[in-house]
Amino acid sequence: MKKLFVWFGLVTWSFSAQYYYMCGGKRVWLEKISEEIPSHRSIGSVVYFMGADGERVGVSKRIIVKLDSLMNLEAYMKKYSLRLVRKYDFGNMFVFECDSVLNALETANRLYEKPDVVYAQPDLIREWKLR
């Protein structure tokens, strides 16, 4: 019986996806609440998640990245199949687009771990709250 319980737990754990993004050096966990849906904005598709704080968050195919230097920019674009959407005039800050929303989350997390990346975060869509 104990083996069955452990096996069931492992199977359940392996099929449940863990989504997160890095913010301020901490993981922000997300629970997926929708499939990829077309957006009315020019950002393409959006997937909605529930944050740990109970807030609904939309994630697009875009990621925002700031680099220390441009030395590895082309290598990152090629390795992660990134398409340049915008380069900001200040600093080495860019907006890239990935092929899917879930790939954008994964790519932002992988880039965040690189030593020459100041930050990498998915482009988040949050609801406005009036005070």
DADA-V379660 format. One record per residue. N is the residue number from 0. RES is the residue in one letter. SS is DSSP state (alpha for helix, beta for strand, coil for the rest). PSI is psi in whole degrees, -180 to 180 (NA if undefined). Layout:
N,RES,SS,PSI  N,RES,SS,PSI
This chain:
0,M,coil,-41  1,K,alpha,-40  2,K,alpha,-40  3,L,alpha,-43  4,F,alpha,-44  5,V,alpha,-43  6,W,alpha,-45  7,F,alpha,-42  8,G,alpha,-42  9,L,alpha,-41  10,V,alpha,-45  11,T,alpha,-44  12,W,alpha,-39  13,S,alpha,-28  14,F,alpha,-13  15,S,coil,120  16,A,coil,142  17,Q,coil,118  18,Y,beta,140  19,Y,beta,165  20,Y,beta,160  21,M,beta,134  22,C,beta,117  23,G,coil,32  24,G,coil,5  25,K,beta,149  26,R,beta,132  27,V,beta,110  28,W,beta,143  29,L,beta,146  30,E,beta,123  31,K,beta,129  32,I,coil,-3  33,S,coil,162  34,E,coil,175  35,E,coil,124  36,I,beta,147  37,P,beta,144  38,S,coil,153  39,H,coil,-11  40,R,coil,175  41,S,coil,11  42,I,coil,-1  43,G,coil,-139  44,S,beta,157  45,V,beta,141  46,V,beta,134  47,Y,beta,140  48,F,beta,160  49,M,beta,123  50,G,beta,168  51,A,coil,-26  52,D,coil,5  53,G,coil,4  54,E,coil,138  55,R,beta,130  56,V,beta,131  57,G,beta,142  58,V,beta,129  59,S,beta,-176  60,K,beta,0  61,R,beta,149  62,I,beta,149  63,I,beta,126  64,V,beta,137  65,K,beta,129  66,L,beta,149  67,D,coil,-45  68,S,coil,164  69,L,coil,8  70,M,coil,-40  71,N,coil,10  72,L,alpha,-53  73,E,alpha,-39  74,A,alpha,-42  75,Y,alpha,-42  76,M,alpha,-41  77,K,alpha,-47  78,K,alpha,-41  79,Y,coil,8  80,S,coil,51  81,L,coil,141  82,R,beta,126  83,L,beta,124  84,V,beta,-43  85,R,beta,141  86,K,beta,125  87,Y,coil,152  88,D,coil,-21  89,F,coil,136  90,G,coil,-173  91,N,coil,63  92,M,beta,135  93,F,beta,156  94,V,beta,124  95,F,beta,159  96,E,beta,137  97,C,coil,175  98,D,coil,-17  99,S,coil,165  100,V,alpha,-46  101,L,alpha,-33  102,N,alpha,-34  103,A,alpha,-42  104,L,alpha,-48  105,E,alpha,-44  106,T,alpha,-43  107,A,alpha,-42  108,N,alpha,-41  109,R,alpha,-42  110,L,alpha,-36  111,Y,alpha,-31  112,E,coil,-13  113,K,coil,141  114,P,coil,-27  115,D,coil,8  116,V,beta,120  117,V,beta,-49  118,Y,beta,155  119,A,beta,123  120,Q,beta,144  121,P,beta,153  122,D,beta,110  123,L,beta,146  124,I,beta,118  125,R,beta,152  126,E,coil,143  127,W,coil,138  128,K,coil,123  129,L,coil,145  130,R,coil,NA
